[in-house]
Amino acid sequence: MKIRERVLRALDLLLDARALAALAAWPHFSLTSYRMVSALAAERIAPGTIIDVGANVGQFTVAAARIFGPQVRIHAFEPHPQCVARLRHNLAKLRNVTIYPLAVADRDGDATLHLNANHRASSLLPLAEAHRQSFPSAVEVGTVFARATTLDAVFGDLPLAPPVLLKLDVQGAEAMTLRGGVATLARVQWVVMEASFRSMYQGEAPLLDLIRAMEAMGFHFVRPVGWLCDPRTSAMLQIDALFARDEAYISPAVADSAPTASVRVS
C-alpha cells in the first residue's frame, strides 16, 4: 500500500509543473502542504500574519512563506526536540519567520509530549485504538517534557498584522489549544484545523464538537483543504478544516461575479 501511495503521489507531482518548480527551489517541500496552501490562496486568502501551531519540520510554514510571499509574518510553534532542529534548518533563510520551541495548550507550564516512531504523530495526548488500527507503524517510543504555553500568553500584547490565519495541527490537542487562545481567536479571521471524524488520540474532540466550538467563537466551516484516509480501507479519517470568521468571508464564486468585491476583514 505504501508503495502504491508513493507512486500515485509521484505521478501527481509530475503532472503539476508549479509543484515541480517548488520541489526544486524551496528549502523544504511537502506536496500536502503545497496543495493546502494553494487551496487557501484559491479562497482569496492573503494573510498578513500566520500562526502555525504544530509546525513539525516546516512543511506548512515553507509553503505559506513561498506562496503568500515575504510580506506575511509567520509564527511557528513546535515542541518536538528533533523536529525543532530540522525546523530551524529548513527555515534558516526565511527572514519573516519566528520559531517557538513550545507546545501550545490551555495552560502554561511543563507538559508531557508522547513521542511517536512517526514524528508527525507525536502529541500531548496518548494514541487511541483507532489510530493504532489504521497506522500500526505509528507507535509511541517514549515521552519527554516540553514547555507549554497558550496562544493568549504569547500574543496578548503582540501586534498582529491583519488578516490573521491560524493553522492548528496538534494531533488531537486542538480543543486544548482553542481553550488557551480565546482572546487571540478574536483577532483571527481564518483557521485551518486538523479534525478527526473519530478520535485518533485519547481525549481528542471530534470534528462536530470542534465545529460547534468554532461557531460559538464566531466562525463557520467553509470546506476541507486537505484530508487523510485509512490506508487499508480508504475511509476518510481526518480533514484539514477551513473556518472563516463570519464577517470575513466572501466566496470565490461571489468574488468572481462582482469584480469590485474582495475578502473583507473587520
Residue pairs with C-beta under 8 A, 6 or more apart in sequence:
1 231
1 232
2 231
5 231
9 31
12 19
12 31
13 19
13 20
13 23
13 31
14 20
19 31
19 34
22 29
22 34
22 63
22 66
23 29
25 66
26 62
26 63
26 66
27 58
27 62
27 90
27 91
27 92
27 93
27 94
28 57
28 58
28 59
28 62
28 90
29 62
30 59
30 60
30 62
30 63
32 59
32 226
33 59
33 60
33 62
33 63
34 63
34 67
35 226
36 60
36 63
36 192
36 225
36 226
36 240
37 60
37 63
37 64
37 67
37 68
38 67
39 225
39 226
39 242
40 165
40 190
40 192
40 225
40 242
41 67
41 68
42 252
43 222
43 242
43 251
43 252
44 250
44 252
44 255
44 262
44 263
45 163
45 165
45 190
45 263
46 68
46 163
46 263
47 64
47 68
47 72
47 163
47 164
47 165
47 189
47 190
48 71
48 72
48 73
48 160
48 161
48 162
48 163
48 164
49 72
49 73
49 74
49 75
49 160
49 161
49 162
49 163
49 164
49 165
50 61
50 64
50 68
50 72
50 73
50 74
50 75
50 164
50 165
50 166
50 167
51 74
51 75
51 77
51 151
51 155
51 164
51 165
51 166
51 167
51 184
51 188
52 60
52 61
52 64
52 74
52 75
52 76
52 77
52 167
53 77
53 104
53 151
53 166
53 167
53 168
53 169
53 170
53 177
54 77
54 78
54 104
54 167
54 168
54 169
54 170
54 171
54 194
55 61
55 76
55 77
55 78
55 83
55 87
55 99
56 78
56 80
56 83
56 87
56 119
56 120
56 169
57 78
57 83
57 86
57 87
57 90
57 119
58 76
58 86
58 87
58 90
58 91
60 167
60 169
61 74
61 76
61 87
61 91
61 94
61 97
62 90
62 91
62 94
64 72
64 74
64 165
64 167
65 72
65 74
65 94
65 96
65 97
70 95
70 96
71 96
72 96
73 96
73 98
73 160
73 161
74 94
74 96
74 97
74 98
75 97
75 98
75 100
75 154
75 155
76 87
76 91
76 97
76 98
76 99
76 100
77 100
77 102
77 103
77 104
78 84
78 87
78 99
78 100
78 101
78 102
79 101
79 102
79 103
79 111
79 113
79 146
79 147
79 148
80 113
80 115
80 119
80 122
80 146
81 101
81 144
82 119
83 119
83 122
84 99
84 101
87 99
88 99
91 97
91 99
100 149
100 154
101 147
102 146
102 147
102 148
102 149
103 111
103 113
103 124
103 146
103 147
103 148
103 149
103 170
104 148
104 149
104 150
104 151
104 154
104 170
104 177
104 180
104 181
105 111
105 124
105 148
105 149
105 150
105 173
105 176
105 177
105 180
106 150
106 176
106 177
106 179
106 180
107 148
107 150
107 180
108 148
108 149
108 150
108 153
109 147
109 148
110 145
110 146
110 147
110 148
111 124
111 145
111 146
111 147
111 148
112 124
112 143
112 144
112 145
112 146
113 122
113 123
113 124
113 143
113 144
113 145
113 146
114 122
114 123
114 124
114 125
114 126
114 127
114 140
114 143
115 122
115 140
115 141
115 142
115 143
115 144
116 122
116 123
116 127
116 138
116 139
116 140
116 141
117 137
117 138
117 139
117 140
117 141
118 135
118 137
118 138
120 171
121 127
121 131
121 135
121 138
121 171
122 171
123 170
123 171
123 172
123 173
123 201
124 146
124 148
124 170
124 171
124 172
124 173
124 176
125 171
125 172
125 173
125 201
125 202
125 203
125 204
126 140
126 201
126 202
127 138
127 139
127 140
127 200
127 201
127 202
128 172
128 199
128 200
128 201
128 202
128 204
130 198
130 199
130 200
130 237
131 138
131 200
131 201
132 138
132 139
134 200
134 230
134 231
134 232
134 237
135 231
149 180
150 180
150 181
151 166
151 177
151 180
151 181
151 184
151 185
152 180
152 181
152 182
152 183
152 184
153 180
154 184
155 181
155 184
155 187
156 183
156 184
160 187
162 187
162 189
162 265
163 189
163 190
163 248
163 263
163 265
164 187
164 188
164 189
164 190
165 188
165 189
165 190
165 191
165 192
166 181
166 184
166 185
166 188
166 190
166 191
166 192
166 193
167 191
167 192
167 193
168 174
168 177
168 178
168 191
168 192
168 193
168 194
169 193
169 194
169 240
170 176
170 177
170 194
171 194
171 200
171 201
172 196
172 199
172 200
172 201
172 202
172 203
172 204
173 201
173 204
174 193
174 194
174 195
174 204
174 205
174 210
175 204
175 205
175 209
175 210
175 213
178 185
178 210
178 213
178 214
178 217
182 217
185 191
185 217
186 217
188 245
189 244
189 245
189 248
189 265
190 242
190 243
190 244
190 245
190 248
191 214
191 219
191 242
191 243
192 225
192 240
192 241
192 242
192 243
193 210
193 214
193 240
193 241
193 243
194 238
194 239
194 240
194 241
195 206
195 207
195 210
195 211
195 238
195 239
195 240
195 241
196 204
196 206
196 207
196 237
196 238
197 206
197 207
197 236
197 237
197 238
197 239
198 206
198 237
199 205
199 206
200 237
200 238
205 213
207 239
207 241
210 241
211 221
211 241
214 220
214 221
214 243
218 245
218 246
219 243
219 244
219 245
219 246
220 243
220 244
220 246
220 249
221 241
221 242
221 243
222 242
222 243
222 244
222 249
223 241
223 242
224 239
224 240
224 241
224 242
225 240
225 241
225 242
226 239
226 240
227 236
227 238
227 239
227 240
228 236
228 237
228 238
228 239
229 235
229 236
229 237
230 236
230 237
245 265
245 266
247 264
247 265
247 266
248 263
248 264
248 265
248 266
249 263
250 261
250 262
250 263
250 264
254 261
255 261
255 262
255 263
